[in-house]
């Protein structure tokens, strides 16, 4: 009930304009409603109150990202990571921005850091795997790593996510194991794509 949350945070802010959590939480509610300009404004208010508030930078960065301002998004993701270098989600978010800019080596680096910090998102493994299997930047191609990460994604989803299984097939093809590439390509066609 994001609209109700926005009203509740507005009421809280009428009584205390220095409540950074109310601004940040309202920014998050606005972000969920795709009101990115409102989210940017509220996150900025939280940052003005506390310029060491990493989550507010991450919220604002995600809103910049969906507003197609990648330069500002990356600046804020960098700031969030400097303030909270052990927060895996911030690396995932910045990696996604790098991916949109086709900076695949930076995407892989951020996603790898997120995994090291404990991210259990199978999509993170899948994106690393796909880049290692089929990236336009040939320096990043690595069949062994593609298979390792694709297997992690597939195992986490019981081999029921078709695009992850498809990535596994591509990883095996990149590594030269064409028997497994064909096997998993066929499996990906049988998995429900809904």
C-alpha positions as CSV (number, residue, x, y, z in Angstrom):
1,X,0.0,0.0,0.0
2,X,2.5,2.5,-1.2
3,X,0.1,5.4,-1.6
4,X,-0.9,5.1,2.0
5,X,2.7,4.8,3.1
6,X,3.5,8.0,1.2
7,X,0.7,9.8,3.1
8,X,1.9,8.4,6.4
9,X,5.5,9.5,5.8
10,X,4.3,13.0,4.6
11,X,2.4,13.3,8.0
12,X,5.5,12.3,9.9
13,X,7.6,14.9,7.9
14,X,5.1,17.6,8.7
15,X,5.9,17.1,12.4
16,X,9.7,16.6,11.9
17,X,11.4,17.7,8.7
18,X,14.7,16.2,9.9
19,X,13.6,12.6,9.8
20,X,15.9,11.1,7.2
21,X,14.2,7.6,7.5
22,X,10.8,9.1,6.6
23,X,12.3,10.7,3.5
24,X,14.1,7.5,2.5
25,X,11.1,5.3,3.1
26,X,8.9,7.7,1.2
27,X,11.5,7.7,-1.6
28,X,11.3,3.9,-1.6
29,X,7.5,3.9,-1.8
30,X,7.7,6.4,-4.7
31,X,10.3,4.3,-6.4
32,X,8.0,1.2,-6.1
33,X,5.2,3.3,-7.8
34,X,7.7,4.3,-10.6
35,X,7.6,8.0,-9.5
36,X,11.3,8.3,-10.0
37,X,11.4,12.1,-9.9
38,X,9.6,12.0,-6.5
39,X,12.0,9.3,-5.3
40,X,15.0,11.3,-6.4
41,X,13.7,14.3,-4.5
42,X,13.0,12.4,-1.3
43,X,16.3,10.5,-1.4
44,X,18.1,13.8,-1.9
45,X,16.3,15.2,1.2
46,X,17.5,12.2,3.2
47,X,21.1,12.8,1.9
48,X,20.9,16.5,2.8
49,X,20.1,15.5,6.3
50,X,22.8,12.7,6.5
51,X,25.3,12.6,3.7
52,X,26.6,9.2,5.0
53,X,23.2,7.5,4.5
54,X,24.2,4.8,2.0
55,X,20.7,3.4,1.4
56,X,19.5,6.9,0.3
57,X,22.3,7.1,-2.3
58,X,21.3,3.6,-3.6
59,X,17.6,4.6,-3.8
60,X,18.5,7.7,-5.7
61,X,20.8,5.8,-7.9
62,X,18.2,3.3,-8.8
63,X,15.8,6.1,-9.6
64,X,18.4,7.8,-11.8
65,X,18.9,4.5,-13.5
66,X,15.2,4.2,-14.4
67,X,15.2,7.9,-15.4
68,X,17.9,7.0,-18.0
69,X,20.6,9.1,-16.3
70,X,23.3,6.5,-16.0
71,X,26.1,9.0,-15.2
72,X,24.3,10.1,-12.0
73,X,23.2,6.6,-11.2
74,X,26.8,5.4,-11.3
75,X,28.0,8.3,-9.2
76,X,25.4,7.5,-6.5
77,X,26.1,3.8,-6.7
78,X,29.8,4.5,-6.2
79,X,28.9,6.7,-3.2
80,X,26.7,4.0,-1.6
81,X,29.5,1.5,-2.0
82,X,32.1,3.7,-0.5
83,X,29.8,4.2,2.5
84,X,28.8,0.5,2.8
85,X,31.4,-1.6,1.0
86,X,30.0,-4.9,2.4
87,X,26.4,-4.4,1.1
88,X,26.1,-7.0,-1.8
89,X,23.0,-5.4,-3.2
90,X,24.7,-2.2,-4.0
91,X,27.2,-4.1,-6.2
92,X,24.4,-5.9,-7.9
93,X,22.7,-2.6,-8.6
94,X,25.8,-0.9,-9.9
95,X,26.7,-4.0,-12.0
96,X,23.3,-3.7,-13.6
97,X,24.0,-0.1,-14.6
98,X,27.4,-1.2,-16.0
99,X,25.6,-3.8,-18.0
100,X,23.3,-1.2,-19.5
101,X,26.4,0.7,-20.6
102,X,27.8,-2.5,-22.1
103,X,30.8,-2.3,-19.6
104,X,30.7,-6.1,-19.3
105,X,34.0,-6.5,-17.4
106,X,32.8,-4.0,-14.8
107,X,29.5,-5.9,-14.6
108,X,31.2,-9.2,-14.0
109,X,33.5,-7.6,-11.4
110,X,30.6,-6.1,-9.4
111,X,28.5,-9.2,-9.6
112,X,31.4,-11.3,-8.5
113,X,31.9,-9.1,-5.5
114,X,28.2,-9.4,-4.7
115,X,28.5,-13.2,-4.7
116,X,31.6,-13.0,-2.5
117,X,29.6,-10.8,-0.1
118,X,26.8,-13.3,0.1
119,X,24.3,-12.5,-2.7
120,X,22.2,-15.6,-3.3
121,X,20.5,-14.1,-6.4
122,X,20.6,-16.8,-9.2
123,X,20.2,-14.0,-11.7
124,X,23.6,-12.6,-10.7
125,X,25.2,-16.0,-11.5
126,X,23.3,-16.2,-14.8
127,X,24.5,-12.8,-16.0
128,X,28.1,-13.6,-15.2
129,X,27.7,-17.0,-16.9
130,X,26.1,-15.4,-20.0
131,X,28.9,-12.9,-20.3
132,X,31.5,-15.6,-19.9
133,X,29.7,-17.7,-22.6
134,X,28.7,-15.2,-25.2
135,X,30.0,-11.7,-24.5
136,X,30.9,-9.5,-27.5
137,X,34.1,-8.7,-25.6
138,X,36.2,-11.9,-26.4
139,X,38.6,-11.2,-23.6
140,X,35.8,-12.1,-21.1
141,X,34.9,-15.5,-22.7
142,X,35.6,-18.4,-20.3
143,X,33.7,-21.6,-20.7
144,X,34.7,-23.0,-17.4
145,X,33.4,-19.9,-15.5
146,X,30.3,-19.8,-17.6
147,X,29.4,-23.4,-16.7
148,X,30.3,-22.9,-13.0
149,X,28.0,-19.8,-12.7
150,X,25.3,-21.2,-14.9
151,X,25.2,-24.4,-12.8
152,X,24.9,-22.3,-9.6
153,X,21.9,-20.4,-11.2
154,X,20.3,-23.7,-12.4
155,X,20.8,-25.5,-9.1
156,X,19.3,-22.6,-7.1
157,X,16.2,-22.8,-9.3
158,X,16.0,-26.6,-9.6
159,X,16.7,-26.4,-13.3
160,X,13.2,-24.8,-13.8
161,X,14.2,-21.4,-15.1
162,X,14.5,-21.8,-18.9
163,X,16.9,-18.9,-19.6
164,X,19.3,-20.2,-16.9
165,X,19.2,-23.6,-18.5
166,X,19.8,-22.0,-21.9
167,X,22.8,-20.1,-20.5
168,X,24.1,-23.4,-19.1
169,X,23.9,-24.8,-22.7
170,X,25.8,-21.8,-24.0
171,X,28.5,-22.3,-21.3
172,X,29.0,-25.9,-22.2
173,X,29.2,-24.9,-25.9
174,X,31.8,-22.2,-25.0
175,X,33.8,-24.8,-23.1
176,X,33.7,-27.2,-26.0
177,X,31.5,-29.8,-24.3
178,X,28.9,-30.0,-27.1
179,X,27.2,-33.2,-25.8
180,X,26.2,-31.3,-22.6
181,X,25.4,-28.1,-24.7
182,X,22.9,-30.1,-26.8
183,X,21.5,-31.8,-23.7
184,X,20.8,-28.6,-21.9
185,X,19.6,-26.8,-25.0
186,X,17.0,-29.5,-25.4
187,X,16.1,-29.3,-21.7
188,X,15.7,-25.5,-21.9
189,X,13.0,-26.0,-24.6
190,X,11.1,-28.4,-22.3
191,X,11.1,-26.0,-19.3
192,X,8.0,-23.8,-19.1
193,X,8.8,-20.4,-20.5
194,X,5.8,-18.6,-18.8
